[in-house]
């Protein structure tokens, strides 16, 4: 009798955990918008205005907007997760923190990391598999973020290259927010 009671308790705990996880996943768009809003505020807080000496170095990375075309909510969530992962990776490597507010940068990284964890859990729960078109979108996103990465490397992670990348990240997050809002 004690064994079956223990199993029932474990089953109830798992059921509650699964139900709360599913409930958590149903609130993803709201949560993503909150993370994006917070990330945009932290990007602003990280550095001051765009340095005038960097105006001549502007570069167009051309964000592949078609990856955020809302065909299915799950597809957009997968794309958002990819975007967050790439941004997290870029802002975790070869930084020139002397120019930026370190606390804001750390909060920015932590917020992205936590959201990536949440999105991964929801995407895995729904067992989303990429179809050919989704894989193409994934590659387009990878290519876009590689352009930013190579730009930073080519400019030897200079202050201007980081400021341009920060401005591009802001634009990318604003586009993602606009799509999530439409969902």
Secondary structure as a PSIPRED ss2 file (coil, helix, strand):
# PSIPRED VFORMAT (PSIPRED V4.0)

   1 X C   1.000  0.000  0.000
   2 X H   0.000  1.000  0.000
   3 X H   0.000  1.000  0.000
   4 X H   0.000  1.000  0.000
   5 X H   0.000  1.000  0.000
   6 X H   0.000  1.000  0.000
   7 X H   0.000  1.000  0.000
   8 X H   0.000  1.000  0.000
   9 X H   0.000  1.000  0.000
  10 X H   0.000  1.000  0.000
  11 X H   0.000  1.000  0.000
  12 X H   0.000  1.000  0.000
  13 X H   0.000  1.000  0.000
  14 X H   0.000  1.000  0.000
  15 X H   0.000  1.000  0.000
  16 X H   0.000  1.000  0.000
  17 X H   0.000  1.000  0.000
  18 X H   0.000  1.000  0.000
  19 X H   0.000  1.000  0.000
  20 X H   0.000  1.000  0.000
  21 X H   0.000  1.000  0.000
  22 X H   0.000  1.000  0.000
  23 X H   0.000  1.000  0.000
  24 X H   0.000  1.000  0.000
  25 X H   0.000  1.000  0.000
  26 X H   0.000  1.000  0.000
  27 X C   1.000  0.000  0.000
  28 X H   0.000  1.000  0.000
  29 X H   0.000  1.000  0.000
  30 X H   0.000  1.000  0.000
  31 X H   0.000  1.000  0.000
  32 X H   0.000  1.000  0.000
  33 X H   0.000  1.000  0.000
  34 X H   0.000  1.000  0.000
  35 X H   0.000  1.000  0.000
  36 X H   0.000  1.000  0.000
  37 X H   0.000  1.000  0.000
  38 X H   0.000  1.000  0.000
  39 X H   0.000  1.000  0.000
  40 X H   0.000  1.000  0.000
  41 X H   0.000  1.000  0.000
  42 X H   0.000  1.000  0.000
  43 X H   0.000  1.000  0.000
  44 X H   0.000  1.000  0.000
  45 X H   0.000  1.000  0.000
  46 X H   0.000  1.000  0.000
  47 X C   1.000  0.000  0.000
  48 X C   1.000  0.000  0.000
  49 X C   1.000  0.000  0.000
  50 X C   1.000  0.000  0.000
  51 X C   1.000  0.000  0.000
  52 X H   0.000  1.000  0.000
  53 X H   0.000  1.000  0.000
  54 X H   0.000  1.000  0.000
  55 X H   0.000  1.000  0.000
  56 X H   0.000  1.000  0.000
  57 X H   0.000  1.000  0.000
  58 X C   1.000  0.000  0.000
  59 X C   1.000  0.000  0.000
  60 X C   1.000  0.000  0.000
  61 X C   1.000  0.000  0.000
  62 X C   1.000  0.000  0.000
  63 X C   1.000  0.000  0.000
  64 X C   1.000  0.000  0.000
  65 X H   0.000  1.000  0.000
  66 X H   0.000  1.000  0.000
  67 X H   0.000  1.000  0.000
  68 X H   0.000  1.000  0.000
  69 X C   1.000  0.000  0.000
  70 X C   1.000  0.000  0.000
  71 X C   1.000  0.000  0.000
  72 X C   1.000  0.000  0.000
  73 X H   0.000  1.000  0.000
  74 X H   0.000  1.000  0.000
  75 X H   0.000  1.000  0.000
  76 X H   0.000  1.000  0.000
  77 X H   0.000  1.000  0.000
  78 X H   0.000  1.000  0.000
  79 X H   0.000  1.000  0.000
  80 X H   0.000  1.000  0.000
  81 X H   0.000  1.000  0.000
  82 X H   0.000  1.000  0.000
  83 X H   0.000  1.000  0.000
  84 X H   0.000  1.000  0.000
  85 X H   0.000  1.000  0.000
  86 X H   0.000  1.000  0.000
  87 X H   0.000  1.000  0.000
  88 X H   0.000  1.000  0.000
  89 X H   0.000  1.000  0.000
  90 X H   0.000  1.000  0.000
  91 X C   1.000  0.000  0.000
  92 X C   1.000  0.000  0.000
  93 X C   1.000  0.000  0.000
  94 X C   1.000  0.000  0.000
  95 X C   1.000  0.000  0.000
  96 X C   1.000  0.000  0.000
  97 X H   0.000  1.000  0.000
  98 X H   0.000  1.000  0.000
  99 X H   0.000  1.000  0.000
 100 X C   1.000  0.000  0.000
 101 X C   1.000  0.000  0.000
 102 X H   0.000  1.000  0.000
 103 X H   0.000  1.000  0.000
 104 X H   0.000  1.000  0.000
 105 X H   0.000  1.000  0.000
 106 X H   0.000  1.000  0.000
 107 X H   0.000  1.000  0.000
 108 X H   0.000  1.000  0.000
 109 X H   0.000  1.000  0.000
 110 X H   0.000  1.000  0.000
 111 X H   0.000  1.000  0.000
 112 X H   0.000  1.000  0.000
 113 X H   0.000  1.000  0.000
 114 X H   0.000  1.000  0.000
 115 X H   0.000  1.000  0.000
 116 X H   0.000  1.000  0.000
 117 X H   0.000  1.000  0.000
 118 X H   0.000  1.000  0.000
 119 X H   0.000  1.000  0.000
 120 X H   0.000  1.000  0.000
 121 X H   0.000  1.000  0.000
 122 X H   0.000  1.000  0.000
 123 X H   0.000  1.000  0.000
 124 X H   0.000  1.000  0.000
 125 X H   0.000  1.000  0.000
 126 X C   1.000  0.000  0.000
 127 X C   1.000  0.000  0.000
 128 X C   1.000  0.000  0.000
 129 X C   1.000  0.000  0.000
 130 X C   1.000  0.000  0.000
 131 X C   1.000  0.000  0.000
 132 X H   0.000  1.000  0.000
 133 X H   0.000  1.000  0.000
 134 X H   0.000  1.000  0.000
 135 X H   0.000  1.000  0.000
 136 X H   0.000  1.000  0.000
 137 X H   0.000  1.000  0.000
 138 X H   0.000  1.000  0.000
 139 X H   0.000  1.000  0.000
 140 X H   0.000  1.000  0.000
 141 X H   0.000  1.000  0.000
 142 X H   0.000  1.000  0.000
 143 X H   0.000  1.000  0.000
 144 X H   0.000  1.000  0.000
 145 X H   0.000  1.000  0.000
 146 X H   0.000  1.000  0.000
 147 X H   0.000  1.000  0.000
 148 X H   0.000  1.000  0.000
 149 X H   0.000  1.000  0.000
 150 X H   0.000  1.000  0.000
 151 X H   0.000  1.000  0.000
 152 X H   0.000  1.000  0.000
 153 X H   0.000  1.000  0.000
 154 X H   0.000  1.000  0.000
 155 X C   1.000  0.000  0.000
 156 X C   1.000  0.000  0.000
 157 X C   1.000  0.000  0.000
 158 X C   1.000  0.000  0.000
 159 X H   0.000  1.000  0.000
 160 X H   0.000  1.000  0.000
 161 X H   0.000  1.000  0.000
 162 X H   0.000  1.000  0.000
 163 X H   0.000  1.000  0.000
 164 X H   0.000  1.000  0.000
 165 X H   0.000  1.000  0.000
 166 X H   0.000  1.000  0.000
 167 X H   0.000  1.000  0.000
 168 X H   0.000  1.000  0.000
 169 X H   0.000  1.000  0.000
 170 X H   0.000  1.000  0.000
 171 X H   0.000  1.000  0.000
 172 X H   0.000  1.000  0.000
 173 X H   0.000  1.000  0.000
 174 X H   0.000  1.000  0.000
 175 X H   0.000  1.000  0.000
 176 X H   0.000  1.000  0.000
 177 X H   0.000  1.000  0.000
 178 X H   0.000  1.000  0.000
 179 X H   0.000  1.000  0.000
 180 X H   0.000  1.000  0.000
 181 X H   0.000  1.000  0.000
 182 X H   0.000  1.000  0.000
 183 X C   1.000  0.000  0.000
